[in-house]
Amino acid sequence: MGMGSVRASGGGDDEDDLDSAPMSEINVTPMVDVMLVLLIIFMVAAPLMTTGVPVQLPKTTAAKVAQAKKPLEISIDKEGKPFLAKDELTAETIMPRLKALAAEDPSQVMLVRGDKDVPYGKIMEVMGLVGQAGFTKVSLIAQSPGGALPAAPAASGATR
């Protein structure tokens, strides 16, 4: 089956038998067969393992859980002026406005968008005001290198 001998043509000398040697090749067909069977078994069994236990859920009249609120967004344009949504904030109005929003819901997420030409210190100053107002969840928004925007809503007319 896997072994054969090669016989040299010629006279009937015993010395010619030295040329005959068994073939020493590995037969991988059984290994491939086993791997394909294992692949099929795992392809069939994997979806069955993720279904969980089937149950009949009871009906209730309880209110649905509220969906997460849309995050608030504060933007800083090229000139360094802060905007809340599309409303410009001045130095006198920024803290009272942020404190009023934080008093409504302190767990509200606040996103900070800054133009790339704005100095880093100005963006940190606005983030500090957001933190002083009482917001505990503050995040920065940036654009990915490919040009795609993150999944945050656009709330100002500033150029990207």
C-alpha atoms as an extended CHARMM CRD file, in Angstrom:
* protein
*
       160  EXT
         1         1  MET       CA              0.0000000000        0.0000000000        0.0000000000  PROA      1               0.0000000000
         2         2  GLY       CA              2.3690000000        2.7190000000        1.1070000000  PROA      2               0.0000000000
         3         3  MET       CA              5.5480000000        0.7880000000        0.4430000000  PROA      3               0.0000000000
         4         4  GLY       CA              6.9120000000       -0.4420000000       -2.8040000000  PROA      4               0.0000000000
         5         5  SER       CA             10.2280000000       -1.5010000000       -4.1310000000  PROA      5               0.0000000000
         6         6  VAL       CA             12.0660000000       -0.4550000000       -7.1870000000  PROA      6               0.0000000000
         7         7  ARG       CA             13.9140000000       -3.2180000000       -8.9770000000  PROA      7               0.0000000000
         8         8  ALA       CA             16.7440000000       -2.3860000000      -11.2840000000  PROA      8               0.0000000000
         9         9  SER       CA             16.6380000000       -3.9610000000      -14.6950000000  PROA      9               0.0000000000
        10        10  GLY       CA             19.5620000000       -6.0160000000      -15.6430000000  PROA      10              0.0000000000
        11        11  GLY       CA             21.1300000000       -9.3200000000      -14.7790000000  PROA      11              0.0000000000
        12        12  GLY       CA             20.1410000000      -11.3330000000      -11.8000000000  PROA      12              0.0000000000
        13        13  ASP       CA             22.9900000000      -10.0570000000       -9.6340000000  PROA      13              0.0000000000
        14        14  ASP       CA             22.4240000000       -9.7130000000       -5.9260000000  PROA      14              0.0000000000
        15        15  GLU       CA             24.3450000000       -6.4290000000       -6.0500000000  PROA      15              0.0000000000
        16        16  ASP       CA             21.4980000000       -4.8400000000       -8.0870000000  PROA      16              0.0000000000
        17        17  ASP       CA             19.1730000000       -5.4120000000       -5.1180000000  PROA      17              0.0000000000
        18        18  LEU       CA             21.0300000000       -2.6250000000       -3.2710000000  PROA      18              0.0000000000
        19        19  ASP       CA             19.2740000000       -0.0590000000       -5.5080000000  PROA      19              0.0000000000
        20        20  SER       CA             15.8730000000       -1.1130000000       -4.2370000000  PROA      20              0.0000000000
        21        21  ALA       CA             14.6520000000        0.9380000000       -1.2670000000  PROA      21              0.0000000000
        22        22  PRO       CA             11.2720000000        1.3080000000        0.4050000000  PROA      22              0.0000000000
        23        23  MET       CA              9.3290000000        4.5510000000       -0.2610000000  PROA      23              0.0000000000
        24        24  SER       CA              9.1830000000        6.7370000000        2.8080000000  PROA      24              0.0000000000
        25        25  GLU       CA              6.4230000000        9.2580000000        2.1370000000  PROA      25              0.0000000000
        26        26  ILE       CA              3.8540000000       10.3180000000        4.7170000000  PROA      26              0.0000000000
        27        27  ASN       CA              0.2590000000        9.7040000000        3.7280000000  PROA      27              0.0000000000
        28        28  VAL       CA             -1.7170000000       12.7840000000        4.9080000000  PROA      28              0.0000000000
        29        29  THR       CA             -5.0850000000       11.6810000000        3.5580000000  PROA      29              0.0000000000
        30        30  PRO       CA             -6.3000000000       10.1390000000        6.8590000000  PROA      30              0.0000000000
        31        31  MET       CA             -5.2710000000       13.2780000000        8.7570000000  PROA      31              0.0000000000
        32        32  VAL       CA             -7.1740000000       15.5020000000        6.3160000000  PROA      32              0.0000000000
        33        33  ASP       CA            -10.2410000000       13.2500000000        6.6340000000  PROA      33              0.0000000000
        34        34  VAL       CA            -10.1780000000       13.5200000000       10.4290000000  PROA      34              0.0000000000
        35        35  MET       CA             -9.7560000000       17.3100000000       10.3110000000  PROA      35              0.0000000000
        36        36  LEU       CA            -12.7150000000       17.7090000000        7.9300000000  PROA      36              0.0000000000
        37        37  VAL       CA            -14.9190000000       15.5570000000       10.1640000000  PROA      37              0.0000000000
        38        38  LEU       CA            -13.9190000000       17.6390000000       13.2070000000  PROA      38              0.0000000000
        39        39  LEU       CA            -14.6330000000       20.8460000000       11.2810000000  PROA      39              0.0000000000
        40        40  ILE       CA            -18.1260000000       19.6540000000       10.3850000000  PROA      40              0.0000000000
        41        41  ILE       CA            -18.7990000000       18.5880000000       13.9850000000  PROA      41              0.0000000000
        42        42  PHE       CA            -17.7710000000       22.0070000000       15.3370000000  PROA      42              0.0000000000
        43        43  MET       CA            -19.7430000000       23.8560000000       12.6560000000  PROA      43              0.0000000000
        44        44  VAL       CA            -22.8850000000       21.9580000000       13.6470000000  PROA      44              0.0000000000
        45        45  ALA       CA            -22.2880000000       22.0870000000       17.4090000000  PROA      45              0.0000000000
        46        46  ALA       CA            -21.2860000000       25.7680000000       17.7600000000  PROA      46              0.0000000000
        47        47  PRO       CA            -24.7380000000       27.2730000000       17.0930000000  PROA      47              0.0000000000
        48        48  LEU       CA            -26.3270000000       24.7620000000       19.4450000000  PROA      48              0.0000000000
        49        49  MET       CA            -24.0820000000       25.8580000000       22.3260000000  PROA      49              0.0000000000
        50        50  THR       CA            -25.0430000000       29.5540000000       22.0950000000  PROA      50              0.0000000000
        51        51  THR       CA            -28.8340000000       29.2710000000       22.1290000000  PROA      51              0.0000000000
        52        52  GLY       CA            -29.2270000000       28.9990000000       25.9090000000  PROA      52              0.0000000000
        53        53  VAL       CA            -32.1750000000       27.6050000000       27.7730000000  PROA      53              0.0000000000
        54        54  PRO       CA            -35.5890000000       28.1840000000       26.1970000000  PROA      54              0.0000000000
        55        55  VAL       CA            -38.0190000000       29.8150000000       28.6530000000  PROA      55              0.0000000000
        56        56  GLN       CA            -41.4790000000       31.3440000000       28.4740000000  PROA      56              0.0000000000
        57        57  LEU       CA            -41.2280000000       34.8580000000       29.9110000000  PROA      57              0.0000000000
        58        58  PRO       CA            -44.1400000000       36.1570000000       31.9970000000  PROA      58              0.0000000000
        59        59  LYS       CA            -46.0440000000       39.2600000000       30.9390000000  PROA      59              0.0000000000
        60        60  THR       CA            -45.8910000000       42.4110000000       33.0880000000  PROA      60              0.0000000000
        61        61  THR       CA            -47.3700000000       45.8810000000       33.2130000000  PROA      61              0.0000000000
        62        62  ALA       CA            -44.1660000000       47.5020000000       34.4820000000  PROA      62              0.0000000000
        63        63  ALA       CA            -42.8330000000       50.4590000000       32.5460000000  PROA      63              0.0000000000
        64        64  LYS       CA            -40.0400000000       49.8820000000       30.0720000000  PROA      64              0.0000000000
        65        65  VAL       CA            -36.5190000000       50.8290000000       31.0670000000  PROA      65              0.0000000000
        66        66  ALA       CA            -35.6740000000       54.2720000000       29.7370000000  PROA      66              0.0000000000
        67        67  GLN       CA            -33.2190000000       54.3920000000       26.8770000000  PROA      67              0.0000000000
        68        68  ALA       CA            -29.9470000000       56.2220000000       27.3350000000  PROA      68              0.0000000000
        69        69  LYS       CA            -30.2450000000       59.9390000000       26.7090000000  PROA      69              0.0000000000
        70        70  LYS       CA            -28.5780000000       61.5740000000       23.7710000000  PROA      70              0.0000000000
        71        71  PRO       CA            -25.2960000000       63.0460000000       25.0460000000  PROA      71              0.0000000000
        72        72  LEU       CA            -24.8690000000       66.7950000000       25.3770000000  PROA      72              0.0000000000
        73        73  GLU       CA            -22.1970000000       68.3340000000       23.2280000000  PROA      73              0.0000000000
        74        74  ILE       CA            -20.0610000000       71.4000000000       23.7990000000  PROA      74              0.0000000000
        75        75  SER       CA            -17.9960000000       72.6010000000       20.8240000000  PROA      75              0.0000000000
        76        76  ILE       CA            -15.0670000000       75.0010000000       20.6010000000  PROA      76              0.0000000000
        77        77  ASP       CA            -14.6570000000       76.7220000000       17.2290000000  PROA      77              0.0000000000
        78        78  LYS       CA            -11.4610000000       77.9940000000       15.5680000000  PROA      78              0.0000000000
        79        79  GLU       CA            -11.6010000000       81.2710000000       17.4970000000  PROA      79              0.0000000000
        80        80  GLY       CA            -11.8640000000       79.4300000000       20.8250000000  PROA      80              0.0000000000
        81        81  LYS       CA            -15.5430000000       80.3240000000       21.4310000000  PROA      81              0.0000000000
        82        82  PRO       CA            -17.5610000000       77.5970000000       23.1780000000  PROA      82              0.0000000000
        83        83  PHE       CA            -20.9780000000       76.5290000000       21.8620000000  PROA      83              0.0000000000
        84        84  LEU       CA            -23.5900000000       74.3580000000       23.5490000000  PROA      84              0.0000000000
        85        85  ALA       CA            -25.4180000000       72.7080000000       20.6830000000  PROA      85              0.0000000000
        86        86  LYS       CA            -25.6060000000       75.7400000000       18.3400000000  PROA      86              0.0000000000
        87        87  ASP       CA            -25.8650000000       78.4030000000       21.0600000000  PROA      87              0.0000000000
        88        88  GLU       CA            -22.7260000000       80.4550000000       21.6990000000  PROA      88              0.0000000000
        89        89  LEU       CA            -21.6740000000       80.6450000000       25.3460000000  PROA      89              0.0000000000
        90        90  THR       CA            -19.9110000000       83.6660000000       26.7810000000  PROA      90              0.0000000000
        91        91  ALA       CA            -17.6140000000       83.7290000000       29.7910000000  PROA      91              0.0000000000
        92        92  GLU       CA            -20.5360000000       84.9850000000       31.9190000000  PROA      92              0.0000000000
        93        93  THR       CA            -23.1450000000       82.4690000000       30.7090000000  PROA      93              0.0000000000
        94        94  ILE       CA            -21.1510000000       79.2360000000       30.4250000000  PROA      94              0.0000000000
        95        95  MET       CA            -21.0670000000       78.2350000000       34.1240000000  PROA      95              0.0000000000
        96        96  PRO       CA            -24.7270000000       79.0220000000       34.9620000000  PROA      96              0.0000000000
        97        97  ARG       CA            -25.8620000000       77.1500000000       31.8370000000  PROA      97              0.0000000000
        98        98  LEU       CA            -23.6830000000       74.1060000000       32.5490000000  PROA      98              0.0000000000
        99        99  LYS       CA            -24.6940000000       74.0410000000       36.2320000000  PROA      99              0.0000000000
       100       100  ALA       CA            -28.3770000000       74.1420000000       35.2630000000  PROA      100             0.0000000000
       101       101  LEU       CA            -27.8970000000       71.1990000000       32.8760000000  PROA      101             0.0000000000
       102       102  ALA       CA            -25.8900000000       69.2550000000       35.4570000000  PROA      102             0.0000000000
       103       103  ALA       CA            -28.5780000000       69.8770000000       38.0980000000  PROA      103             0.0000000000
       104       104  GLU       CA            -31.1720000000       68.2660000000       35.8030000000  PROA      104             0.0000000000
       105       105  ASP       CA            -29.1330000000       65.0900000000       35.3230000000  PROA      105             0.0000000000
       106       106  PRO       CA            -25.5790000000       64.8340000000       36.7420000000  PROA      106             0.0000000000
       107       107  SER       CA            -25.0760000000       61.4100000000       35.0980000000  PROA      107             0.0000000000
       108       108  GLN       CA            -25.6250000000       62.9440000000       31.6510000000  PROA      108             0.0000000000
       109       109  VAL       CA            -22.7200000000       62.3970000000       29.2330000000  PROA      109             0.0000000000
       110       110  MET       CA            -21.0090000000       65.5740000000       28.0030000000  PROA      110             0.0000000000
       111       111  LEU       CA            -18.9920000000       65.3940000000       24.7890000000  PROA      111             0.0000000000
       112       112  VAL       CA            -16.3350000000       68.0440000000       24.1190000000  PROA      112             0.0000000000
       113       113  ARG       CA            -15.4660000000       68.8350000000       20.4890000000  PROA      113             0.0000000000
       114       114  GLY       CA            -12.5950000000       71.1740000000       19.7120000000  PROA      114             0.0000000000
       115       115  ASP       CA            -11.3450000000       72.4430000000       16.3780000000  PROA      115             0.0000000000
       116       116  LYS       CA             -7.8780000000       71.0980000000       15.5660000000  PROA      116             0.0000000000
       117       117  ASP       CA             -6.4710000000       74.6410000000       15.4420000000  PROA      117             0.0000000000
       118       118  VAL       CA             -7.6360000000       75.5370000000       18.9710000000  PROA      118             0.0000000000
       119       119  PRO       CA             -4.8440000000       75.4540000000       21.5810000000  PROA      119             0.0000000000
       120       120  TYR       CA             -4.9610000000       72.4340000000       23.8740000000  PROA      120             0.0000000000
       121       121  GLY       CA             -5.1240000000       74.7050000000       26.9200000000  PROA      121             0.0000000000
       122       122  LYS       CA             -8.4410000000       76.2180000000       25.7830000000  PROA      122             0.0000000000
       123       123  ILE       CA            -10.0110000000       72.7710000000       25.3830000000  PROA      123             0.0000000000
       124       124  MET       CA             -8.7550000000       71.7550000000       28.8510000000  PROA      124             0.0000000000
       125       125  GLU       CA            -10.1600000000       74.9800000000       30.2850000000  PROA      125             0.0000000000
       126       126  VAL       CA            -13.6270000000       74.1730000000       28.8990000000  PROA      126             0.0000000000
       127       127  MET       CA            -13.3580000000       70.5720000000       30.1530000000  PROA      127             0.0000000000
       128       128  GLY       CA            -12.4940000000       71.9310000000       33.6030000000  PROA      128             0.0000000000
       129       129  LEU       CA            -15.5980000000       74.1340000000       33.5560000000  PROA      129             0.0000000000
       130       130  VAL       CA            -17.7200000000       71.1440000000       32.5590000000  PROA      130             0.0000000000
       131       131  GLY       CA            -16.3040000000       69.1790000000       35.5070000000  PROA      131             0.0000000000
       132       132  GLN       CA            -16.8200000000       72.0900000000       37.9280000000  PROA      132             0.0000000000
       133       133  ALA       CA            -20.4310000000       72.3550000000       36.7960000000  PROA      133             0.0000000000
       134       134  GLY       CA            -21.0600000000       68.8360000000       38.0880000000  PROA      134             0.0000000000
       135       135  PHE       CA            -20.7830000000       66.5450000000       35.0700000000  PROA      135             0.0000000000
       136       136  THR       CA            -19.0110000000       63.2950000000       35.9190000000  PROA      136             0.0000000000
       137       137  LYS       CA            -18.9530000000       61.7320000000       32.4380000000  PROA      137             0.0000000000
       138       138  VAL       CA            -16.9170000000       63.9160000000       30.0750000000  PROA      138             0.0000000000
       139       139  SER       CA            -15.4330000000       62.6750000000       26.7940000000  PROA      139             0.0000000000
       140       140  LEU       CA            -13.4820000000       64.1720000000       23.9190000000  PROA      140             0.0000000000
       141       141  ILE       CA            -14.5670000000       63.6920000000       20.3170000000  PROA      141             0.0000000000
       142       142  ALA       CA            -11.9690000000       63.2040000000       17.5950000000  PROA      142             0.0000000000
       143       143  GLN       CA            -12.0240000000       62.2450000000       13.9400000000  PROA      143             0.0000000000
       144       144  SER       CA            -10.4940000000       58.9290000000       12.8990000000  PROA      144             0.0000000000
       145       145  PRO       CA             -7.5330000000       59.0100000000       10.5000000000  PROA      145             0.0000000000
       146       146  GLY       CA             -9.6950000000       57.5670000000        7.7090000000  PROA      146             0.0000000000
       147       147  GLY       CA            -11.9700000000       60.5910000000        7.8750000000  PROA      147             0.0000000000
       148       148  ALA       CA            -14.9560000000       58.7790000000        9.3810000000  PROA      148             0.0000000000
       149       149  LEU       CA            -16.6150000000       60.4790000000       12.2980000000  PROA      149             0.0000000000
       150       150  PRO       CA            -17.3890000000       58.6370000000       15.5180000000  PROA      150             0.0000000000
       151       151  ALA       CA            -20.9830000000       57.7040000000       16.2470000000  PROA      151             0.0000000000
       152       152  ALA       CA            -21.6230000000       60.9610000000       18.1130000000  PROA      152             0.0000000000
       153       153  PRO       CA            -24.3120000000       63.3250000000       16.8280000000  PROA      153             0.0000000000
       154       154  ALA       CA            -23.1620000000       66.4990000000       15.0930000000  PROA      154             0.0000000000
       155       155  ALA       CA            -24.5320000000       69.4340000000       17.0550000000  PROA      155             0.0000000000
       156       156  SER       CA            -22.7300000000       72.4830000000       15.7080000000  PROA      156             0.0000000000
       157       157  GLY       CA            -21.9800000000       74.0540000000       12.3980000000  PROA      157             0.0000000000
       158       158  ALA       CA            -18.2040000000       74.1250000000       12.9670000000  PROA      158             0.0000000000
       159       159  THR       CA            -16.1260000000       72.7180000000       10.1370000000  PROA      159             0.0000000000
       160       160  ARG       CA            -14.4080000000       69.4110000000       10.6840000000  PROA      160             0.0000000000
